[in-house]
Amino acid sequence: MRKTLAVALMLTASLGLAACDKKSEDKAQDANQHAEQAQQDMNKAQDKVNDAAKENADAAKAQAESNAAAQEEAAKKQ
């Protein structure tokens, strides 16, 4: 009786593990997909950083031009 119960329990446990475990190929494919998605997200983030840097440079240039124009106006008034 004990031997039969032990065999049945071992069979049930091994079938349960076999049914729930993903294959290593599936895990590798999932990892590759996540890595590709992460790379795409990093590229998008870098593009946004580059756009923000360009906007900051344009704003600094516009500020410098505005300051120069203000100085010219002040010089003309004196």
mmCIF file as gemmi writes it, N, C-alpha and C atoms, coordinates in Angstrom:
data_model
loop_
_atom_site.group_PDB
_atom_site.id
_atom_site.type_symbol
_atom_site.label_atom_id
_atom_site.label_alt_id
_atom_site.label_comp_id
_atom_site.label_asym_id
_atom_site.label_entity_id
_atom_site.label_seq_id
_atom_site.pdbx_PDB_ins_code
_atom_site.Cartn_x
_atom_site.Cartn_y
_atom_site.Cartn_z
_atom_site.occupancy
_atom_site.B_iso_or_equiv
_atom_site.pdbx_formal_charge
_atom_site.auth_seq_id
_atom_site.auth_asym_id
_atom_site.pdbx_PDB_model_num
ATOM 1 N N . MET Axp A 1 ? 0.824 -1.187 0 1 0 ? 1 A 1
ATOM 2 C CA . MET Axp A 1 ? 0 0 0 1 0 ? 1 A 1
ATOM 3 C C . MET Axp A 1 ? 0.867 1.248 0 1 0 ? 1 A 1
ATOM 4 N N . ARG Axp A 2 ? 1.9 1.258 0.843 1 0 ? 2 A 1
ATOM 5 C CA . ARG Axp A 2 ? 2.77 2.432 0.913 1 0 ? 2 A 1
ATOM 6 C C . ARG Axp A 2 ? 3.529 2.631 -0.39 1 0 ? 2 A 1
ATOM 7 N N . LYS Axp A 3 ? 3.971 1.508 -0.978 1 0 ? 3 A 1
ATOM 8 C CA . LYS Axp A 3 ? 4.729 1.603 -2.213 1 0 ? 3 A 1
ATOM 9 C C . LYS Axp A 3 ? 3.843 2.138 -3.336 1 0 ? 3 A 1
ATOM 10 N N . THR Axp A 4 ? 2.618 1.695 -3.413 1 0 ? 4 A 1
ATOM 11 C CA . THR Axp A 4 ? 1.685 2.165 -4.424 1 0 ? 4 A 1
ATOM 12 C C . THR Axp A 4 ? 1.394 3.651 -4.229 1 0 ? 4 A 1
ATOM 13 N N . LEU Axp A 5 ? 1.19 4.065 -3.015 1 0 ? 5 A 1
ATOM 14 C CA . LEU Axp A 5 ? 0.923 5.469 -2.71 1 0 ? 5 A 1
ATOM 15 C C . LEU Axp A 5 ? 2.135 6.335 -3.054 1 0 ? 5 A 1
ATOM 16 N N . ALA Axp A 6 ? 3.316 5.859 -2.752 1 0 ? 6 A 1
ATOM 17 C CA . ALA Axp A 6 ? 4.539 6.606 -3.051 1 0 ? 6 A 1
ATOM 18 C C . ALA Axp A 6 ? 4.73 6.754 -4.555 1 0 ? 6 A 1
ATOM 19 N N . VAL Axp A 7 ? 4.486 5.691 -5.297 1 0 ? 7 A 1
ATOM 20 C CA . VAL Axp A 7 ? 4.628 5.742 -6.751 1 0 ? 7 A 1
ATOM 21 C C . VAL Axp A 7 ? 3.585 6.693 -7.344 1 0 ? 7 A 1
ATOM 22 N N . ALA Axp A 8 ? 2.38 6.612 -6.866 1 0 ? 8 A 1
ATOM 23 C CA . ALA Axp A 8 ? 1.323 7.499 -7.366 1 0 ? 8 A 1
ATOM 24 C C . ALA Axp A 8 ? 1.647 8.958 -7.058 1 0 ? 8 A 1
ATOM 25 N N . LEU Axp A 9 ? 2.153 9.228 -5.877 1 0 ? 9 A 1
ATOM 26 C CA . LEU Axp A 9 ? 2.525 10.581 -5.489 1 0 ? 9 A 1
ATOM 27 C C . LEU Axp A 9 ? 3.679 11.103 -6.345 1 0 ? 9 A 1
ATOM 28 N N . MET Axp A 10 ? 4.674 10.28 -6.603 1 0 ? 10 A 1
ATOM 29 C CA . MET Axp A 10 ? 5.811 10.669 -7.442 1 0 ? 10 A 1
ATOM 30 C C . MET Axp A 10 ? 5.371 10.926 -8.882 1 0 ? 10 A 1
ATOM 31 N N . LEU Axp A 11 ? 4.479 10.093 -9.39 1 0 ? 11 A 1
ATOM 32 C CA . LEU Axp A 11 ? 3.96 10.267 -10.744 1 0 ? 11 A 1
ATOM 33 C C . LEU Axp A 11 ? 3.18 11.572 -10.858 1 0 ? 11 A 1
ATOM 34 N N . THR Axp A 12 ? 2.355 11.842 -9.873 1 0 ? 12 A 1
ATOM 35 C CA . THR Axp A 12 ? 1.565 13.074 -9.865 1 0 ? 12 A 1
ATOM 36 C C . THR Axp A 12 ? 2.472 14.306 -9.798 1 0 ? 12 A 1
ATOM 37 N N . ALA Axp A 13 ? 3.478 14.256 -8.96 1 0 ? 13 A 1
ATOM 38 C CA . ALA Axp A 13 ? 4.401 15.384 -8.82 1 0 ? 13 A 1
ATOM 39 C C . ALA Axp A 13 ? 5.182 15.612 -10.108 1 0 ? 13 A 1
ATOM 40 N N . SER Axp A 14 ? 5.662 14.546 -10.738 1 0 ? 14 A 1
ATOM 41 C CA . SER Axp A 14 ? 6.447 14.71 -11.97 1 0 ? 14 A 1
ATOM 42 C C . SER Axp A 14 ? 5.586 15.215 -13.11 1 0 ? 14 A 1
ATOM 43 N N . LEU Axp A 15 ? 4.341 14.768 -13.205 1 0 ? 15 A 1
ATOM 44 C CA . LEU Axp A 15 ? 3.446 15.281 -14.238 1 0 ? 15 A 1
ATOM 45 C C . LEU Axp A 15 ? 3.116 16.759 -13.998 1 0 ? 15 A 1
ATOM 46 N N . GLY Axp A 16 ? 2.947 17.116 -12.753 1 0 ? 16 A 1
ATOM 47 C CA . GLY Axp A 16 ? 2.67 18.515 -12.429 1 0 ? 16 A 1
ATOM 48 C C . GLY Axp A 16 ? 3.825 19.423 -12.797 1 0 ? 16 A 1
ATOM 49 N N . LEU Axp A 17 ? 5.027 18.986 -12.521 1 0 ? 17 A 1
ATOM 50 C CA . LEU Axp A 17 ? 6.199 19.788 -12.877 1 0 ? 17 A 1
ATOM 51 C C . LEU Axp A 17 ? 6.379 19.866 -14.389 1 0 ? 17 A 1
ATOM 52 N N . ALA Axp A 18 ? 6.155 18.78 -15.071 1 0 ? 18 A 1
ATOM 53 C CA . ALA Axp A 18 ? 6.326 18.758 -16.522 1 0 ? 18 A 1
ATOM 54 C C . ALA Axp A 18 ? 5.29 19.64 -17.212 1 0 ? 18 A 1
ATOM 55 N N . ALA Axp A 19 ? 4.104 19.708 -16.675 1 0 ? 19 A 1
ATOM 56 C CA . ALA Axp A 19 ? 3.035 20.493 -17.299 1 0 ? 19 A 1
ATOM 57 C C . ALA Axp A 19 ? 3.219 21.989 -17.066 1 0 ? 19 A 1
ATOM 58 N N . CYS Axp A 20 ? 3.824 22.39 -15.976 1 0 ? 20 A 1
ATOM 59 C CA . CYS Axp A 20 ? 3.921 23.802 -15.622 1 0 ? 20 A 1
ATOM 60 C C . CYS Axp A 20 ? 5.191 24.472 -16.123 1 0 ? 20 A 1
ATOM 61 N N . ASP Axp A 21 ? 6.21 23.73 -16.397 1 0 ? 21 A 1
ATOM 62 C CA . ASP Axp A 21 ? 7.504 24.321 -16.737 1 0 ? 21 A 1
ATOM 63 C C . ASP Axp A 21 ? 7.538 24.732 -18.201 1 0 ? 21 A 1
ATOM 64 N N . LYS Axp A 22 ? 8.048 25.941 -18.468 1 0 ? 22 A 1
ATOM 65 C CA . LYS Axp A 22 ? 8.248 26.376 -19.837 1 0 ? 22 A 1
ATOM 66 C C . LYS Axp A 22 ? 9.544 25.765 -20.359 1 0 ? 22 A 1
ATOM 67 N N . LYS Axp A 23 ? 9.605 25.585 -21.632 1 0 ? 23 A 1
ATOM 68 C CA . LYS Axp A 23 ? 10.832 25.082 -22.227 1 0 ? 23 A 1
ATOM 69 C C . LYS Axp A 23 ? 11.869 26.199 -22.229 1 0 ? 23 A 1
ATOM 70 N N . SER Axp A 24 ? 13.108 25.818 -22.253 1 0 ? 24 A 1
ATOM 71 C CA . SER Axp A 24 ? 14.177 26.819 -22.24 1 0 ? 24 A 1
ATOM 72 C C . SER Axp A 24 ? 14.152 27.66 -23.51 1 0 ? 24 A 1
ATOM 73 N N . GLU Axp A 25 ? 13.684 27.087 -24.611 1 0 ? 25 A 1
ATOM 74 C CA . GLU Axp A 25 ? 13.582 27.855 -25.851 1 0 ? 25 A 1
ATOM 75 C C . GLU Axp A 25 ? 12.551 28.969 -25.702 1 0 ? 25 A 1
ATOM 76 N N . ASP Axp A 26 ? 11.435 28.662 -25.054 1 0 ? 26 A 1
ATOM 77 C CA . ASP Axp A 26 ? 10.416 29.674 -24.825 1 0 ? 26 A 1
ATOM 78 C C . ASP Axp A 26 ? 10.963 30.791 -23.95 1 0 ? 26 A 1
ATOM 79 N N . LYS Axp A 27 ? 11.713 30.418 -22.942 1 0 ? 27 A 1
ATOM 80 C CA . LYS Axp A 27 ? 12.297 31.412 -22.05 1 0 ? 27 A 1
ATOM 81 C C . LYS Axp A 27 ? 13.3 32.278 -22.807 1 0 ? 27 A 1
ATOM 82 N N . ALA Axp A 28 ? 14.083 31.681 -23.676 1 0 ? 28 A 1
ATOM 83 C CA . ALA Axp A 28 ? 15.069 32.434 -24.448 1 0 ? 28 A 1
ATOM 84 C C . ALA Axp A 28 ? 14.373 33.389 -25.415 1 0 ? 28 A 1
ATOM 85 N N . GLN Axp A 29 ? 13.295 32.94 -26.041 1 0 ? 29 A 1
ATOM 86 C CA . GLN Axp A 29 ? 12.554 33.813 -26.944 1 0 ? 29 A 1
ATOM 87 C C . GLN Axp A 29 ? 11.936 34.976 -26.187 1 0 ? 29 A 1
ATOM 88 N N . ASP Axp A 30 ? 11.371 34.7 -25.027 1 0 ? 30 A 1
ATOM 89 C CA . ASP Axp A 30 ? 10.8 35.769 -24.208 1 0 ? 30 A 1
ATOM 90 C C . ASP Axp A 30 ? 11.873 36.77 -23.798 1 0 ? 30 A 1
ATOM 91 N N . ALA Axp A 31 ? 13.03 36.271 -23.426 1 0 ? 31 A 1
ATOM 92 C CA . ALA Axp A 31 ? 14.127 37.151 -23.024 1 0 ? 31 A 1
ATOM 93 C C . ALA Axp A 31 ? 14.57 38.019 -24.193 1 0 ? 31 A 1
ATOM 94 N N . ASN Axp A 32 ? 14.647 37.438 -25.389 1 0 ? 32 A 1
ATOM 95 C CA . ASN Axp A 32 ? 15.035 38.209 -26.571 1 0 ? 32 A 1
ATOM 96 C C . ASN Axp A 32 ? 13.999 39.277 -26.891 1 0 ? 32 A 1
ATOM 97 N N . GLN Axp A 33 ? 12.735 38.927 -26.783 1 0 ? 33 A 1
ATOM 98 C CA . GLN Axp A 33 ? 11.686 39.91 -27.046 1 0 ? 33 A 1
ATOM 99 C C . GLN Axp A 33 ? 11.756 41.061 -26.047 1 0 ? 33 A 1
ATOM 100 N N . HIS Axp A 34 ? 11.972 40.741 -24.792 1 0 ? 34 A 1
ATOM 101 C CA . HIS Axp A 34 ? 12.076 41.788 -23.778 1 0 ? 34 A 1
ATOM 102 C C . HIS Axp A 34 ? 13.31 42.652 -24.006 1 0 ? 34 A 1
ATOM 103 N N . ALA Axp A 35 ? 14.393 42.037 -24.433 1 0 ? 35 A 1
ATOM 104 C CA . ALA Axp A 35 ? 15.615 42.8 -24.709 1 0 ? 35 A 1
ATOM 105 C C . ALA Axp A 35 ? 15.406 43.737 -25.895 1 0 ? 35 A 1
ATOM 106 N N . GLU Axp A 36 ? 14.738 43.255 -26.935 1 0 ? 36 A 1
ATOM 107 C CA . GLU Axp A 36 ? 14.451 44.103 -28.091 1 0 ? 36 A 1
ATOM 108 C C . GLU Axp A 36 ? 13.539 45.265 -27.708 1 0 ? 36 A 1
ATOM 109 N N . GLN Axp A 37 ? 12.532 44.982 -26.909 1 0 ? 37 A 1
ATOM 110 C CA . GLN Axp A 37 ? 11.611 46.036 -26.461 1 0 ? 37 A 1
ATOM 111 C C . GLN Axp A 37 ? 12.353 47.067 -25.62 1 0 ? 37 A 1
ATOM 112 N N . ALA Axp A 38 ? 13.234 46.601 -24.758 1 0 ? 38 A 1
ATOM 113 C CA . ALA Axp A 38 ? 14.017 47.511 -23.93 1 0 ? 38 A 1
ATOM 114 C C . ALA Axp A 38 ? 14.919 48.383 -24.795 1 0 ? 38 A 1
ATOM 115 N N . GLN Axp A 39 ? 15.509 47.795 -25.826 1 0 ? 39 A 1
ATOM 116 C CA . GLN Axp A 39 ? 16.38 48.565 -26.726 1 0 ? 39 A 1
ATOM 117 C C . GLN Axp A 39 ? 15.568 49.621 -27.475 1 0 ? 39 A 1
ATOM 118 N N . GLN Axp A 40 ? 14.379 49.268 -27.928 1 0 ? 40 A 1
ATOM 119 C CA . GLN Axp A 40 ? 13.524 50.232 -28.616 1 0 ? 40 A 1
ATOM 120 C C . GLN Axp A 40 ? 13.143 51.367 -27.678 1 0 ? 40 A 1
ATOM 121 N N . ASP Axp A 41 ? 12.809 51.028 -26.441 1 0 ? 41 A 1
ATOM 122 C CA . ASP Axp A 41 ? 12.45 52.053 -25.461 1 0 ? 41 A 1
ATOM 123 C C . ASP Axp A 41 ? 13.642 52.965 -25.162 1 0 ? 41 A 1
ATOM 124 N N . MET Axp A 42 ? 14.826 52.381 -25.094 1 0 ? 42 A 1
ATOM 125 C CA . MET Axp A 42 ? 16.022 53.192 -24.86 1 0 ? 42 A 1
ATOM 126 C C . MET Axp A 42 ? 16.283 54.125 -26.043 1 0 ? 42 A 1
ATOM 127 N N . ASN Axp A 43 ? 16.067 53.646 -27.258 1 0 ? 43 A 1
ATOM 128 C CA . ASN Axp A 43 ? 16.239 54.495 -28.434 1 0 ? 43 A 1
ATOM 129 C C . ASN Axp A 43 ? 15.252 55.657 -28.429 1 0 ? 43 A 1
ATOM 130 N N . LYS Axp A 44 ? 14.003 55.37 -28.065 1 0 ? 44 A 1
ATOM 131 C CA . LYS Axp A 44 ? 12.997 56.436 -27.98 1 0 ? 44 A 1
ATOM 132 C C . LYS Axp A 44 ? 13.39 57.456 -26.923 1 0 ? 44 A 1
ATOM 133 N N . ALA Axp A 45 ? 13.856 56.981 -25.8 1 0 ? 45 A 1
ATOM 134 C CA . ALA Axp A 45 ? 14.261 57.882 -24.72 1 0 ? 45 A 1
ATOM 135 C C . ALA Axp A 45 ? 15.448 58.736 -25.166 1 0 ? 45 A 1
ATOM 136 N N . GLN Axp A 46 ? 16.398 58.141 -25.874 1 0 ? 46 A 1
ATOM 137 C CA . GLN Axp A 46 ? 17.554 58.901 -26.354 1 0 ? 46 A 1
ATOM 138 C C . GLN Axp A 46 ? 17.12 59.954 -27.37 1 0 ? 46 A 1
ATOM 139 N N . ASP Axp A 47 ? 16.158 59.612 -28.222 1 0 ? 47 A 1
ATOM 140 C CA . ASP Axp A 47 ? 15.642 60.59 -29.176 1 0 ? 47 A 1
ATOM 141 C C . ASP Axp A 47 ? 15 61.773 -28.451 1 0 ? 47 A 1
ATOM 142 N N . LYS Axp A 48 ? 14.265 61.48 -27.393 1 0 ? 48 A 1
ATOM 143 C CA . LYS Axp A 48 ? 13.641 62.555 -26.628 1 0 ? 48 A 1
ATOM 144 C C . LYS Axp A 48 ? 14.684 63.43 -25.945 1 0 ? 48 A 1
ATOM 145 N N . VAL Axp A 49 ? 15.736 62.814 -25.441 1 0 ? 49 A 1
ATOM 146 C CA . VAL Axp A 49 ? 16.817 63.58 -24.812 1 0 ? 49 A 1
ATOM 147 C C . VAL Axp A 49 ? 17.487 64.469 -25.857 1 0 ? 49 A 1
ATOM 148 N N . ASN Axp A 50 ? 17.719 63.928 -27.048 1 0 ? 50 A 1
ATOM 149 C CA . ASN Axp A 50 ? 18.333 64.713 -28.116 1 0 ? 50 A 1
ATOM 150 C C . ASN Axp A 50 ? 17.438 65.881 -28.529 1 0 ? 50 A 1
ATOM 151 N N . ASP Axp A 51 ? 16.138 65.627 -28.635 1 0 ? 51 A 1
ATOM 152 C CA . ASP Axp A 51 ? 15.197 66.701 -28.973 1 0 ? 51 A 1
ATOM 153 C C . ASP Axp A 51 ? 15.2 67.79 -27.904 1 0 ? 51 A 1
ATOM 154 N N . ALA Axp A 52 ? 15.226 67.383 -26.655 1 0 ? 52 A 1
ATOM 155 C CA . ALA Axp A 52 ? 15.237 68.36 -25.566 1 0 ? 52 A 1
ATOM 156 C C . ALA Axp A 52 ? 16.528 69.171 -25.584 1 0 ? 52 A 1
ATOM 157 N N . ALA Axp A 53 ? 17.641 68.54 -25.867 1 0 ? 53 A 1
ATOM 158 C CA . ALA Axp A 53 ? 18.917 69.261 -25.939 1 0 ? 53 A 1
ATOM 159 C C . ALA Axp A 53 ? 18.901 70.263 -27.081 1 0 ? 53 A 1
ATOM 160 N N . LYS Axp A 54 ? 18.319 69.878 -28.204 1 0 ? 54 A 1
ATOM 161 C CA . LYS Axp A 54 ? 18.226 70.795 -29.348 1 0 ? 54 A 1
ATOM 162 C C . LYS Axp A 54 ? 17.329 71.981 -29.002 1 0 ? 54 A 1
ATOM 163 N N . GLU Axp A 55 ? 16.209 71.719 -28.346 1 0 ? 55 A 1
ATOM 164 C CA . GLU Axp A 55 ? 15.311 72.8 -27.941 1 0 ? 55 A 1
ATOM 165 C C . GLU Axp A 55 ? 16.004 73.738 -26.956 1 0 ? 55 A 1
ATOM 166 N N . ASN Axp A 56 ? 16.785 73.192 -26.037 1 0 ? 56 A 1
ATOM 167 C CA . ASN Axp A 56 ? 17.529 74.027 -25.087 1 0 ? 56 A 1
ATOM 168 C C . ASN Axp A 56 ? 18.553 74.893 -25.812 1 0 ? 56 A 1
ATOM 169 N N . ALA Axp A 57 ? 19.227 74.318 -26.794 1 0 ? 57 A 1
ATOM 170 C CA . ALA Axp A 57 ? 20.209 75.086 -27.565 1 0 ? 57 A 1
ATOM 171 C C . ALA Axp A 57 ? 19.528 76.204 -28.346 1 0 ? 57 A 1
ATOM 172 N N . ASP Axp A 58 ? 18.382 75.892 -28.949 1 0 ? 58 A 1
ATOM 173 C CA . ASP Axp A 58 ? 17.635 76.912 -29.686 1 0 ? 58 A 1
ATOM 174 C C . ASP Axp A 58 ? 17.154 78.016 -28.752 1 0 ? 58 A 1
ATOM 175 N N . ALA Axp A 59 ? 16.702 77.64 -27.57 1 0 ? 59 A 1
ATOM 176 C CA . ALA Axp A 59 ? 16.237 78.626 -26.603 1 0 ? 59 A 1
ATOM 177 C C . ALA Axp A 59 ? 17.392 79.506 -26.119 1 0 ? 59 A 1
ATOM 178 N N . ALA Axp A 60 ? 18.542 78.913 -25.907 1 0 ? 60 A 1
ATOM 179 C CA . ALA Axp A 60 ? 19.709 79.693 -25.479 1 0 ? 60 A 1
ATOM 180 C C . ALA Axp A 60 ? 20.132 80.667 -26.573 1 0 ? 60 A 1
ATOM 181 N N . LYS Axp A 61 ? 20.081 80.232 -27.826 1 0 ? 61 A 1
ATOM 182 C CA . LYS Axp A 61 ? 20.417 81.105 -28.945 1 0 ? 61 A 1
ATOM 183 C C . LYS Axp A 61 ? 19.422 82.261 -29.035 1 0 ? 61 A 1
ATOM 184 N N . ALA Axp A 62 ? 18.15 81.957 -28.894 1 0 ? 62 A 1
ATOM 185 C CA . ALA Axp A 62 ? 17.127 83.002 -28.938 1 0 ? 62 A 1
ATOM 186 C C . ALA Axp A 62 ? 17.301 83.976 -27.78 1 0 ? 62 A 1
ATOM 187 N N . GLN Axp A 63 ? 17.651 83.483 -26.621 1 0 ? 63 A 1
ATOM 188 C CA . GLN Axp A 63 ? 17.878 84.349 -25.454 1 0 ? 63 A 1
ATOM 189 C C . GLN Axp A 63 ? 19.072 85.263 -25.692 1 0 ? 63 A 1
ATOM 190 N N . ALA Axp A 64 ? 20.129 84.699 -26.272 1 0 ? 64 A 1
ATOM 191 C CA . ALA Axp A 64 ? 21.315 85.502 -26.563 1 0 ? 64 A 1
ATOM 192 C C . ALA Axp A 64 ? 20.993 86.599 -27.577 1 0 ? 64 A 1
ATOM 193 N N . GLU Axp A 65 ? 20.229 86.263 -28.593 1 0 ? 65 A 1
ATOM 194 C CA . GLU Axp A 65 ? 19.823 87.266 -29.582 1 0 ? 65 A 1
ATOM 195 C C . GLU Axp A 65 ? 18.955 88.341 -28.945 1 0 ? 65 A 1
ATOM 196 N N . SER Axp A 66 ? 18.072 87.927 -28.062 1 0 ? 66 A 1
ATOM 197 C CA . SER Axp A 66 ? 17.209 88.885 -27.366 1 0 ? 66 A 1
ATOM 198 C C . SER Axp A 66 ? 18.034 89.808 -26.479 1 0 ? 66 A 1
ATOM 199 N N . ASN Axp A 67 ? 19.009 89.254 -25.777 1 0 ? 67 A 1
ATOM 200 C CA . ASN Axp A 67 ? 19.881 90.078 -24.927 1 0 ? 67 A 1
ATOM 201 C C . ASN Axp A 67 ? 20.685 91.064 -25.764 1 0 ? 67 A 1
ATOM 202 N N . ALA Axp A 68 ? 21.186 90.633 -26.929 1 0 ? 68 A 1
ATOM 203 C CA . ALA Axp A 68 ? 21.947 91.512 -27.809 1 0 ? 68 A 1
ATOM 204 C C . ALA Axp A 68 ? 21.069 92.64 -28.327 1 0 ? 68 A 1
ATOM 205 N N . ALA Axp A 69 ? 19.845 92.321 -28.701 1 0 ? 69 A 1
ATOM 206 C CA . ALA Axp A 69 ? 18.922 93.345 -29.186 1 0 ? 69 A 1
ATOM 207 C C . ALA Axp A 69 ? 18.586 94.333 -28.075 1 0 ? 69 A 1
ATOM 208 N N . ALA Axp A 70 ? 18.421 93.85 -26.864 1 0 ? 70 A 1
ATOM 209 C CA . ALA Axp A 70 ? 18.127 94.73 -25.737 1 0 ? 70 A 1
ATOM 210 C C . ALA Axp A 70 ? 19.311 95.651 -25.453 1 0 ? 70 A 1
ATOM 211 N N . GLN Axp A 71 ? 20.507 95.142 -25.576 1 0 ? 71 A 1
ATOM 212 C CA . GLN Axp A 71 ? 21.701 95.974 -25.354 1 0 ? 71 A 1
ATOM 213 C C . GLN Axp A 71 ? 21.823 97.043 -26.433 1 0 ? 71 A 1
ATOM 214 N N . GLU Axp A 72 ? 21.5 96.697 -27.663 1 0 ? 72 A 1
ATOM 215 C CA . GLU Axp A 72 ? 21.538 97.687 -28.75 1 0 ? 72 A 1
ATOM 216 C C . GLU Axp A 72 ? 20.513 98.783 -28.513 1 0 ? 72 A 1
ATOM 217 N N . GLU Axp A 73 ? 19.328 98.408 -28.068 1 0 ? 73 A 1
ATOM 218 C CA . GLU Axp A 73 ? 18.287 99.398 -27.77 1 0 ? 73 A 1
ATOM 219 C C . GLU Axp A 73 ? 18.731 100.324 -26.638 1 0 ? 73 A 1
ATOM 220 N N . ALA Axp A 74 ? 19.334 99.739 -25.62 1 0 ? 74 A 1
ATOM 221 C CA . ALA Axp A 74 ? 19.788 100.534 -24.495 1 0 ? 74 A 1
ATOM 222 C C . ALA Axp A 74 ? 20.907 101.488 -24.937 1 0 ? 74 A 1
ATOM 223 N N . ALA Axp A 75 ? 21.776 101.016 -25.831 1 0 ? 75 A 1
ATOM 224 C CA . ALA Axp A 75 ? 22.874 101.858 -26.305 1 0 ? 75 A 1
ATOM 225 C C . ALA Axp A 75 ? 22.339 103.011 -27.16 1 0 ? 75 A 1
ATOM 226 N N . LYS Axp A 76 ? 21.294 102.762 -27.949 1 0 ? 76 A 1
ATOM 227 C CA . LYS Axp A 76 ? 20.701 103.809 -28.802 1 0 ? 76 A 1
ATOM 228 C C . LYS Axp A 76 ? 20.031 104.883 -27.972 1 0 ? 76 A 1
ATOM 229 N N . LYS Axp A 77 ? 19.463 104.513 -26.849 1 0 ? 77 A 1
ATOM 230 C CA . LYS Axp A 77 ? 18.753 105.467 -25.99 1 0 ? 77 A 1
ATOM 231 C C . LYS Axp A 77 ? 19.717 106.38 -25.229 1 0 ? 77 A 1
ATOM 232 N N . GLN Axp A 78 ? 20.926 105.97 -25.061 1 0 ? 78 A 1
ATOM 233 C CA . GLN Axp A 78 ? 21.883 106.781 -24.29 1 0 ? 78 A 1
ATOM 234 C C . GLN Axp A 78 ? 22.555 107.727 -25.168 1 0 ? 78 A 1
